[in-house]
């Protein structure tokens, strides 16, 4: 990003903190393996359902080895509330099996020593793990200056005119080219809230948007001042550190 884009990101972040506050996050960062599992479960569903699936999984299986050795149907049964049970159970089992085969243990310790782009390339080499999941691991488990792009970030940062891209992955790489330090978590989390509550896909509530004056979206609905009920729960800030052992 150029200087103007970076300044816009900073201004958006500041205004959203004024409006929503500083988002809460874990005081102790979760293990990267745990975060990867949680993020896989979050794909294409809401955070409440994915959190239930996450808790079901960790209550049923006490170790990563137990999940690795479980059948796909056993895993699927515990996570079905999150939807896409067959795909997610296969991704989880493949990921854990691959880590164990590569390292002799189920660990992502080596990821901590890679630069962010290399870490994303490594994580996305596992079937079922895309750029969004990989970048969430870097932000939420490793506290990197990386801003993941989900459906809400894709919509909002393009409407704002911070970047212009046709899909989430392109948006991610444009947004994270020289992303400003120390604000990725607040920027990411508060833009999700904005996308859920105000900057909705249809009929956005532009009349109450705290960053409307910075927005270049040409289909604003300024007379819509109705916000959706607060949706502040974020799964990835509720992944408990060291839930399962290797």
MOWO-V36556 format. One record per residue. N is the residue number from 0. RES is the residue in three letters. SS is DSSP state (alpha for helix, beta for strand, coil for the rest). PHI is phi in degrees with one decimal (* if undefined). Layout:
# MOWO-V36556
N;RES;SS;PHI / N;RES;SS;PHI
This chain:
# MOWO-V36556
0;UNK;coil;* / 1;UNK;coil;-87.4 / 2;UNK;alpha;-60.7 / 3;UNK;alpha;-64.4 / 4;UNK;alpha;-65.4 / 5;UNK;alpha;-63.5 / 6;UNK;alpha;-63.4 / 7;UNK;alpha;-67.6 / 8;UNK;alpha;-57.8 / 9;UNK;alpha;-63.3 / 10;UNK;alpha;-66.1 / 11;UNK;alpha;-60.9 / 12;UNK;alpha;-59.2 / 13;UNK;alpha;-63.5 / 14;UNK;alpha;-67.1 / 15;UNK;alpha;-71.0 / 16;UNK;alpha;-65.8 / 17;UNK;alpha;-60.0 / 18;UNK;alpha;-85.8 / 19;UNK;alpha;-99.7 / 20;UNK;coil;93.8 / 21;UNK;coil;-78.0 / 22;UNK;coil;-63.7 / 23;UNK;coil;-72.8 / 24;UNK;coil;-149.7 / 25;UNK;coil;-60.0 / 26;UNK;coil;-73.0 / 27;UNK;coil;-115.2 / 28;UNK;coil;-70.0 / 29;UNK;coil;-68.8 / 30;UNK;coil;-66.4 / 31;UNK;alpha;-58.6 / 32;UNK;alpha;-64.0 / 33;UNK;alpha;-58.4 / 34;UNK;alpha;-65.7 / 35;UNK;alpha;-62.5 / 36;UNK;alpha;-61.3 / 37;UNK;alpha;-61.1 / 38;UNK;alpha;-72.5 / 39;UNK;alpha;-57.6 / 40;UNK;alpha;-64.1 / 41;UNK;alpha;-79.5 / 42;UNK;coil;-64.7 / 43;UNK;coil;57.6 / 44;UNK;coil;-154.4 / 45;UNK;coil;-86.4 / 46;UNK;alpha;-65.8 / 47;UNK;alpha;-66.3 / 48;UNK;alpha;-69.2 / 49;UNK;alpha;-68.4 / 50;UNK;alpha;-67.7 / 51;UNK;alpha;-63.1 / 52;UNK;alpha;-64.4 / 53;UNK;alpha;-60.2 / 54;UNK;alpha;-66.9 / 55;UNK;alpha;-58.5 / 56;UNK;alpha;-65.0 / 57;UNK;alpha;-74.7 / 58;UNK;alpha;-76.3 / 59;UNK;alpha;-77.0 / 60;UNK;coil;-114.8 / 61;UNK;coil;-90.6 / 62;UNK;beta;-138.1 / 63;UNK;alpha;-62.6 / 64;UNK;alpha;-60.6 / 65;UNK;alpha;-64.9 / 66;UNK;alpha;-68.5 / 67;UNK;alpha;-57.5 / 68;UNK;alpha;-87.1 / 69;UNK;coil;-72.5 / 70;UNK;coil;-75.3 / 71;UNK;alpha;-59.5 / 72;UNK;alpha;-67.5 / 73;UNK;alpha;-65.4 / 74;UNK;alpha;-65.4 / 75;UNK;alpha;-58.3 / 76;UNK;alpha;-61.4 / 77;UNK;alpha;-81.0 / 78;UNK;alpha;-112.3 / 79;UNK;alpha;-60.5 / 80;UNK;alpha;-62.9 / 81;UNK;alpha;-84.2 / 82;UNK;coil;77.7 / 83;UNK;coil;50.4 / 84;UNK;alpha;-60.1 / 85;UNK;alpha;-65.5 / 86;UNK;alpha;-66.0 / 87;UNK;alpha;-71.5 / 88;UNK;alpha;-64.7 / 89;UNK;alpha;-66.2 / 90;UNK;alpha;-64.3 / 91;UNK;alpha;-64.6 / 92;UNK;alpha;-65.2 / 93;UNK;alpha;-63.5 / 94;UNK;alpha;-61.5 / 95;UNK;alpha;-67.5 / 96;UNK;alpha;-64.9 / 97;UNK;alpha;-65.6 / 98;UNK;alpha;-60.9 / 99;UNK;alpha;-64.1 / 100;UNK;alpha;-67.3 / 101;UNK;alpha;-73.4 / 102;UNK;alpha;-110.8 / 103;UNK;coil;77.2 / 104;UNK;coil;-160.0 / 105;UNK;coil;-94.4 / 106;UNK;coil;-153.2 / 107;UNK;coil;-116.7 / 108;UNK;alpha;-55.3 / 109;UNK;alpha;-68.2 / 110;UNK;alpha;-62.3 / 111;UNK;alpha;-62.3 / 112;UNK;alpha;-100.9 / 113;UNK;coil;-98.3 / 114;UNK;coil;-66.7 / 115;UNK;alpha;-61.9 / 116;UNK;alpha;-65.8 / 117;UNK;alpha;-66.1 / 118;UNK;alpha;-63.6 / 119;UNK;alpha;-64.8 / 120;UNK;alpha;-60.9 / 121;UNK;alpha;-64.3 / 122;UNK;alpha;-64.2 / 123;UNK;coil;-75.5 / 124;UNK;coil;-75.9 / 125;UNK;coil;-86.5 / 126;UNK;coil;-60.2 / 127;UNK;coil;94.3 / 128;UNK;coil;-112.5 / 129;UNK;coil;-104.4 / 130;UNK;alpha;-62.1 / 131;UNK;alpha;-64.1 / 132;UNK;alpha;-61.1 / 133;UNK;alpha;-61.1 / 134;UNK;alpha;-70.2 / 135;UNK;alpha;-65.2 / 136;UNK;alpha;-60.3 / 137;UNK;alpha;-66.3 / 138;UNK;alpha;-74.9 / 139;UNK;alpha;-84.2 / 140;UNK;alpha;-104.3 / 141;UNK;alpha;-117.4 / 142;UNK;coil;56.6 / 143;UNK;coil;-79.5 / 144;UNK;coil;-81.6 / 145;UNK;coil;-129.0 / 146;UNK;coil;-109.5 / 147;UNK;coil;-63.3 / 148;UNK;coil;-122.8 / 149;UNK;coil;-100.0 / 150;UNK;alpha;-63.3 / 151;UNK;alpha;-72.7 / 152;UNK;alpha;-64.2 / 153;UNK;alpha;-57.5 / 154;UNK;alpha;-67.9 / 155;UNK;alpha;-73.2 / 156;UNK;alpha;-70.0 / 157;UNK;alpha;-76.9 / 158;UNK;alpha;-64.2 / 159;UNK;alpha;-68.1 / 160;UNK;coil;83.2 / 161;UNK;coil;-66.6 / 162;UNK;coil;-135.7 / 163;UNK;coil;-136.6 / 164;UNK;coil;-148.6 / 165;UNK;coil;-97.6 / 166;UNK;coil;-150.5 / 167;UNK;alpha;-67.0 / 168;UNK;alpha;-66.0 / 169;UNK;alpha;-62.8 / 170;UNK;alpha;-60.4 / 171;UNK;alpha;-57.5 / 172;UNK;alpha;-70.7 / 173;UNK;alpha;-69.0 / 174;UNK;alpha;-65.7 / 175;UNK;coil;-93.2 / 176;UNK;coil;-82.6 / 177;UNK;coil;74.3 / 178;UNK;coil;-66.9 / 179;UNK;coil;-64.4 / 180;UNK;coil;-73.3 / 181;UNK;coil;71.6 / 182;UNK;coil;-126.4 / 183;UNK;alpha;-59.9 / 184;UNK;alpha;-65.7 / 185;UNK;alpha;-66.2 / 186;UNK;alpha;-61.9 / 187;UNK;alpha;-61.1 / 188;UNK;alpha;-68.1 / 189;UNK;alpha;-72.3 / 190;UNK;alpha;-70.1 / 191;UNK;alpha;-61.9 / 192;UNK;alpha;-60.7 / 193;UNK;alpha;-59.9 / 194;UNK;alpha;-67.0 / 195;UNK;alpha;-74.2 / 196;UNK;alpha;-101.2 / 197;UNK;coil;-127.1 / 198;UNK;coil;-87.8 / 199;UNK;coil;-73.8 / 200;UNK;coil;-57.3 / 201;UNK;coil;-120.3 / 202;UNK;coil;51.8 / 203;UNK;coil;-63.2 / 204;UNK;coil;-88.1 / 205;UNK;alpha;-64.1 / 206;UNK;alpha;-67.2 / 207;UNK;alpha;-119.6 / 208;UNK;coil;-72.4 / 209;UNK;coil;-71.8 / 210;UNK;coil;-121.1 / 211;UNK;alpha;-56.4 / 212;UNK;alpha;-70.1 / 213;UNK;alpha;-92.8 / 214;UNK;coil;-91.0 / 215;UNK;coil;-103.7 / 216;UNK;coil;-58.8 / 217;UNK;coil;-92.3 / 218;UNK;coil;-123.6 / 219;UNK;coil;-62.3 / 220;UNK;coil;-117.8 / 221;UNK;coil;-71.0 / 222;UNK;coil;-87.0 / 223;UNK;coil;-90.4 / 224;UNK;coil;-119.5 / 225;UNK;coil;-101.3 / 226;UNK;coil;-97.3 / 227;UNK;coil;-74.2 / 228;UNK;coil;-52.6 / 229;UNK;coil;-50.5 / 230;UNK;coil;-127.3 / 231;UNK;coil;-94.8 / 232;UNK;coil;-68.4 / 233;UNK;coil;-123.7 / 234;UNK;alpha;-53.3 / 235;UNK;alpha;-72.2 / 236;UNK;alpha;-93.8 / 237;UNK;coil;-124.3 / 238;UNK;coil;-77.2 / 239;UNK;coil;-73.7 / 240;UNK;coil;-59.5 / 241;UNK;coil;53.5 / 242;UNK;coil;-71.6 / 243;UNK;coil;-119.1 / 244;UNK;beta;-103.5 / 245;UNK;coil;-71.7
